[in-house]
Amino acid sequence: MSQFANPFRPGAGHMPPYLAGRRQETDEFRRLLGQDVILDNMVLTGLRGVGKTVLLDTFKPVAMQERWGWVGTDLSESSSISEERLATRLMADLAMITASITIDTEELLGMGLRPERKTISRKLDFETLQEIYGQTPGLPSDKLKAVLEVVWRYVQHDRRGLVFAYDEAQNLSDHAARNEYPLSLLLDVFQSIQKKGIRFMLVLVGLPTLFPKLVEARTYAERMFRVVFLDRLAEPDCREAISKPINDMHCPVKLNDKSVQLIVEDSGGYPYFLQFICREVYDVFLQKAIAGEKASVPRHEIMRKLDTDFFAGRWARATDRQRDMLVVIANLDNRDGEFTVQEIAEKSKTLPGNPFQPSHISQMLSALGEAGLVYKNRHGKYSLAVPLMGQFIMRQQQG
């Protein structure tokens, strides 16, 4: 049985043993790779736990099959402190694929009336990119455009284009108080070079707050990006995610249809919860199989562990009064969708305790947004930022 180690991986960004669904999103990415002139970049967004990072990882081999290079990493908040810092981040990432490229440059030697020109060869590494950046006159955006144009001159012979893929892109922000606009710089630079026919495409991945931030920074971002919202998996895809990893005649763990259905229901179709629940179920069923006993899905115990491991830390970020309002939200019929300030105010009148006034609700929603518990969409409606948070809150109320 040792060869059948638990295959399920609920860690953040870990590739599952079987990636179910997401065919439509992958097809859309392939379509974008087929552009001769980059008119559409991609924003891949969704709640935590829907598999954004995992899907992004699967895009890389797709891009490479289509002869695109791949540049990118996670965007930390430190990358967004200043325009110079963001430019350095982009050049450091670019250097990972350009450092092997040899370029010829000319230098003037001697101080006489007729200085000698000498051609020297050098690598297009980070130091060279920095030198091009530093020697270009103008603003940081002008300097970065110059770097990207030089890189395109050399990479276009072997590659159709470059994908600049950045996870956690909701960390990007402009800082008007400091006169630093790194997010605007990123959008300005890529719009400019794409208009010149340079096939460098942005793929930005992040929470649902990402796209509104892009549009706020530059209104044309609405026309610059194709937004792909990752939602929960459909039931057939959930079933595949559960069954495929253990679909081996020698695997000691077998799940009947009832067990699979319970896992689907409790996970809500969210990939992270599928992996978390399946990992727990696998361990329980394996122990029972070794002991020769019949097993069943321990729903209560698994949900209690999920509450402790996943939800409790997020719940702790809210104040007592904020929790009271979250309880009101959890009692809404549309708690897993979008809701308004007015709906919260009306529902609060039907529940025990002091009702909430609209002005107070707006202030608290803003604070909860900063705590990562809710988010506001572009149409002024709100949603819980953590999947299945409403069910967790109701469990807390029931004790």
Secondary structure as GFF3:
##gff-version 3
##sequence-region A 1 399
A	DSSP	alpha_helix	23	33	.	.	.	ID=ss1
A	DSSP	beta_strand	41	45	.	.	.	ID=ss2
A	DSSP	alpha_helix	52	65	.	.	.	ID=ss3
A	DSSP	beta_strand	68	74	.	.	.	ID=ss4
A	DSSP	three_ten_helix	77	80	.	.	.	ID=ss5
A	DSSP	alpha_helix	83	98	.	.	.	ID=ss6
A	DSSP	beta_strand	102	109	.	.	.	ID=ss7
A	DSSP	beta_strand	116	123	.	.	.	ID=ss8
A	DSSP	alpha_helix	126	135	.	.	.	ID=ss9
A	DSSP	alpha_helix	140	155	.	.	.	ID=ss10
A	DSSP	beta_strand	161	167	.	.	.	ID=ss11
A	DSSP	three_ten_helix	169	171	.	.	.	ID=ss12
A	DSSP	three_ten_helix	176	178	.	.	.	ID=ss13
A	DSSP	alpha_helix	182	195	.	.	.	ID=ss14
A	DSSP	beta_strand	200	206	.	.	.	ID=ss15
A	DSSP	alpha_helix	210	217	.	.	.	ID=ss16
A	DSSP	alpha_helix	221	224	.	.	.	ID=ss17
A	DSSP	beta_strand	225	229	.	.	.	ID=ss18
A	DSSP	alpha_helix	235	243	.	.	.	ID=ss19
A	DSSP	three_ten_helix	244	246	.	.	.	ID=ss20
A	DSSP	alpha_helix	257	267	.	.	.	ID=ss21
A	DSSP	alpha_helix	271	291	.	.	.	ID=ss22
A	DSSP	alpha_helix	299	306	.	.	.	ID=ss23
A	DSSP	pi_helix	307	311	.	.	.	ID=ss24
A	DSSP	alpha_helix	312	315	.	.	.	ID=ss25
A	DSSP	alpha_helix	320	330	.	.	.	ID=ss26
A	DSSP	alpha_helix	341	348	.	.	.	ID=ss27
A	DSSP	alpha_helix	358	370	.	.	.	ID=ss28
A	DSSP	beta_strand	374	376	.	.	.	ID=ss29
A	DSSP	beta_strand	382	384	.	.	.	ID=ss30
A	DSSP	alpha_helix	389	398	.	.	.	ID=ss31
###
